[in-house]
């Protein structure tokens, strides 16, 4: 296939580029050439990648892509105001066969959630197209991107990847790497209970493989992309972090009520952990039957953790964050206070 990746410099987009190259596809990336993360290397310099420089927010830049070639699939991971998705989809509708938009489970209306946790669950209203930074928030922006892609390409030519928690090598946000680095440091470490808390995640490489498979098969519509409900408990990846790092760290499981009473912030201080009753809990519990039926494959937790640890070790002391996003995980001082308490 001939694949155009809008951006392609970080995590999801980069995983698609790497998977497409490994399969022998023709890969083009469109980006400014300035937003890459050093820890991942320069996607524009990869052998087999055709790089087109441009700023999708600059007037006329995305429109000129229509004269740069034809593609079977466009992959877009845009997260901000949906006008950028609409402009790209409108420009490419005549030269590309299918539009794959990497969206999020955040598009679902979690405040009015029902028992339906399939792709037909109620979604948020799309954010307006106008402007670059909108007050509606991430979920509304992603829903707006979905709507824009479908309106320009037609629903039958658009595949929507509604992702939950994504992990694996290249995860520059640093959720799983936090636990790996903490385990490697050794000693007694706070583990947020309960250990059997059901969580859902997906290795970013499995996401990329599914998107290419599904696009190649001509599939369309929304897909929830995470592991099945009940397939993963919080204790499993934390125990794997201790094992693969070979450290003498010990997990000290502390009840959620105790941590919450101490003011510990789930997800943002202790990543991966979203206890029952927390507002972010809607990120777990999604039905992935459709994706599984259409070929989603999920690799073992041990493989994801081990491969992520290998990648983290290559980074050394380099900061593992998205540019402009400060690290916000539990500090050593705060952890000592919790353990002492």
N, C-alpha and C positions, 0 to 999 in steps of 0.2 A: 504493500500500500504506500501511497504518497501521503505523508502526514505533516501538517502544519501545527506547531505548538506555539501558542501565544505566550511569550515569556520563556518558560522552560528552564529558568535559572535556579529555582528553589523547590525542594521537596517533591510535591505532587507533579509539577510540570517536568522536573528533572527525572523523576522515576519513569514517566511516560517516554521521555527521550531515550533513556538508557534501555528500556525494554524494547522500544521500537528498533533501535540500532542492533540490539542482540538478535532480533528476528530478521534482520536484513531489509527493513523497510527504508524508504527514502524519507529523510527527516529534514524539515526546514523549521527554523525557529525565528520568531520575530520579537525583538526586544531592544532596549536602549543600549545594552552592553555595559550598564553601570550598576545594576542592582544585584549582581550575583553575590553569593556567600563564599568567601575564600575557602572555607572548609570543604566545599563541594567541587572546587575547580571551575574553570571557565567552560560553560556548555558550548559557547560559540567556537571554541577551539577543538572540540572533539572530532576525531576523524569520522567522516561520513555525514557531518552536519553542515547544512547550508544555512548560513546566518544572514538574515536581513536586518539591518539596523533601522530602528525607528521608534518613535514615541507614540503609542496609541492614543494619547490624549492631545497630541498636537494636531492642528488642523491639516487635513489632507493626508496625514501619514498612513493611517490604516486603509484609506481608500486606494492608495497606490498598490496595495497588495494584490488587487484584482488584476493588475498587469504583470505580476511577478511569476505567474504560473497557475497550475490547476492541482487540486488536492482531493484525495478521497475522503480524508477526515481532517477536521480542525479540532484541536483540543484547547480549551480555554479555562483558566483557573481564576479569573478575575474575582476579587472579593469586595470591591468598593461600589460606587454608584453604578447602576446597571446601564447607564447610557453608553459606557465604553463597550459593553457586550453587544448592545444594539448596533452600534456603529460598525463593529467588526463583522457581525452576522450579516448586516445589510450589504457591506462591501463584498463579502465572500460568498453570498448565496448563489451567485451565478458561476462560481469557479470551484466550488467544493461540494462534495456529495453529502457529507454528514457533519453535524456540529455536535461535539461532545463538551458539555459544560460540567465542570467539577464543582458541584454545589455542596450542600451541607444538610445534616439533619436539623440544623437550626432554622430551616425554612418552615418547620411545622409549628403550629400554634400551640405551644406547650401550656399556655395559661388556660386553654379550653380543650385540653386533651381528653379524648374518649378512649374506649377500649380498643379502638382500631389503631394498630401500630404498623399497618401496611403502608404502601405508597399512596393509598387513597385517603390517608388521614388529612384532616383539615390543615391548611397552610396559612401562613401570614399573608397579609396584603403586600404586593410588591412596592418597593420604594420607587419614587418617581425617577425618570431618566435624567432629569436636569441636574447639573452640578457634579462635582467630583466627590465631595465629602458630604454625606447626608446624615441627618440626625436620627433617621429611623433605626439604624443599627445593622449589625452583620446579617442577621437572619432575613430582614426585609430586603437588604441589598442582594443577597443570594437569590431570594425569591424573584426579585426584579430581573436578575440576570437570566434566570430560567425562562421567565415570561418573554423577555426580549429575544432570546434565541429562538423560541418556538414561534413567535410572531413573524420573524424574518425568514426562517428556514422552513417553517411548517412543522407541526408536531411529529409528523412521520419521519422527519429527517434529523431529529434532535434526541440525543441520549443525555439524561440527567443523572449524574452520580451524586446521590445524597449521602455523603460520607459522615461517619461518626468520628471516633477517636482513631487517628492515623498514627502509626508508629513505624519503626524500622530505621535502617541506615539512611542518613541524610536528614533525620528529624531535628531541624535546627531550632525548633521551639524548645526542645530539651526536656520533655516529660519523662520518657524512658531513660534518657541519658542521666537525668538527675538521680534516679534510683541506682543506676550502674555506678556512677561516681561515688555516691554515698556508700554503697556496699563495699566498693574498693577501698574506701578510707578505713574500714574496719570498725570494731567496737560495737557497743549496743546502739541500735538505731530504732527510731520511732517507726512503727508500722501501724497505719490507721485501720482499726477494726471495723467490721469483722473480717477475718481472713477469707471467709466464704462468700463475701459480697460479690454478687454477679456483676460483671462488667463486659463490655463489648469493645473490641478494637479490631483493626485490620492492618496488616503489614502493607505499607505503601506500594511495595512491589506486587502484591496480589491485586491491589486496586488497579495498577497500571496494566497488568496482564488481562484483567477482566475487561477493562475499557477497550483495549485493542481487539480482544476476541469478540466482544459484543458489537463494536463498530464494524468489524470485518464481516460479521454475520448479518448486518443490516438491522440491528435491534434499535429500538427507540423507546422513549418514555422514561419515567423515573425509576431508579433502583436504590434501595437502601443498601449501603455497603459497609458492613461491619461483620463480626463473627456472630453466629447464632446465639440466641438467648440460652443461657445455661451451659455454654461451651467453655467459659472462662471465668475463673474466680480470682479475686485480687491477690490472694496469697501465692498463686502460681508464678506470675512474673517476678514478684519480689523475691521469692525463694530462688528462682533462676538467676536473678541478679547476683545474689550471694554466691551461688554455685559457679557461675561462669567467670566471675572475677577472682575466684580462688582465695577470697579473703576470710578472715576470722570473724567477720561481722555476725551479729546475732539480731534477729528480728524480735523486738519487744512490742507485742500487739497491745494497743491501747484502745479501749472502747470509744466508739464515735462520740458518745455523749460527753465523755471526759474531754476529748480534744475540742469539741465544739464549745463546751463551757469555758475552756481556756482561751477561746478566741482564735483557734486555728482555722484557717480558711481552706475549705476543700477545693481541689482542682488547682488553685493558684498558689498555695503554699505546699501542699502535699499532692503532687500530680498523680493522675489516674484515679484518685479517690473521690467519689461522689456518693456520700451516704444516702440512705433512704430518707425521703422527705426534703432533700435539698433542692433548690430551684433548678439546678443544672442536671438533676437526676433524669430529666427527659431525654438526655443524650444516650441513655441505655434503655434496653427493652424493645428494640425495633425488630420487626419481622423481616427476615431476609430470604424468605422462601423463593421469591421471584428471582433474585440474583443466583441463589444456589441452583435452581432449576435450569438457569441459563448459563451455567458453567463457572460460577465463582468458586475458586479453590482457595483454601485457607491453610497456610503452612503452620507447623507446630510452634507453640510458644517458645520452646527452647531454641529453635532456629532463629526466630526473630531476635530474641535477647542476645544470643551469641554473636550474630552478625552485627547487631548494633554496637555491642561491646568492642568488636574488632574495629569498627569504624571510629568509635569514640577514642580508642587508644591511638589511632593514627593522628588524631587532632592534637594530642599533647595538651598544652595549657591554653590553647586557643579558645576564645569565648564561643560558646555554643548557643547563640541567640540570633534571632532575626534582627537585622540592623534597625535601630530605633526602639527595640523592645527590651527594656531592662530585665535582668534576671530577677525573679520574684519568689524563688522557692524558699523553703524553710532554711533559715540560717543555722550554722552550728551552735551559736549562742542560744537561739530560741529552742533548739532541740535539747540542749543540755538542761534548760529550765524545765521542759516537759518531762524529761526522764527523771529529774530530781523530784518533781512534783508527784 
